[in-house]
């Protein structure tokens, strides 16, 4: 894109294209999860994005910090680098795990 | 100086004598009772700052933070009865605080934390409906002059340091050891529902969000963003702003 645009406003066509595409992107909730992964054992209690224990299937229900069956969306690649005191590996995991005693 | 002002000044100055004329209900030494009260005032204000600036505290440790906050409390006691507003001047104070010079990014991290508190208490506002955007898209030639209202909680922090990454690493996201604090970053602070989010902005993203927040027409804000970075992805940034509900109204200057 040319620097000469700086003094003028962006063309209506370019704006229209960007805004209409943005609108459809924003409407698709799946796109938010694309760059994220479910990370088990790193959420503080009540801060899980979803899935804790039998019978509880929704966000914000985990009972303890770092619960092994509760996951949180984190940026892709960071899960297994995030410390989790309850995890046998010492870090978050991509699947539910049985917590070790602390 | 009135008795009240004298009393207040003596509270913040550990070397000041106990104000004259005080009596204790049980006959104990008023100077000792006053010393307890003086301590409680300063400690409670330091606690308030520690609650508002948790990452700032973690970056320098409890001992350094409390000493620094103690100096601030004594020179800048609350100016409002709302304790939530206390600490608005703390980041600027940190920037000038000589012993904190070795942590140059500390003031900007504190600014980010302050913006989060501000966002948390900002008014609610509904995002623009897709129908409203569709109506605007029906008149593409008028898009460049369109003005956008941002969510009351929205702010943009531009920093010479990696504020967003530093903050995120202290929330357990990402790896603190891999954050280079000396990479300039801009952060968008916005409340989504009840959750205050800190979103790292790509180059140009700060110009777009800040431009819209300052009331620039859409075309001009977008052009500024593209001027800041040749790889600026306008579509992705608009989609992000829409997704977090950062944009709340559209208006044409001539529209009624």
Interface residues (C-beta under 8 A of the other chain):
Chain A: X1 X3 X5 X6 X8 X9 X10 X11 X12 X13 X14 X15 X16 X17 X18 X19 X20 X21 X22 X23 X25 X26 X27 X31 X32 X42 X74 X75 X78 X81 X82 X83
Chain B: X130 X133 X134 X136 X137 X140 X141 X142 X143 X144 X145 X172 X173 X174 X175 X217 X218 X219 X220 X222 X223 X224 X226 X227 X230 X232 X234 X235 X236 X237 X238 X239 X240 X242 X243
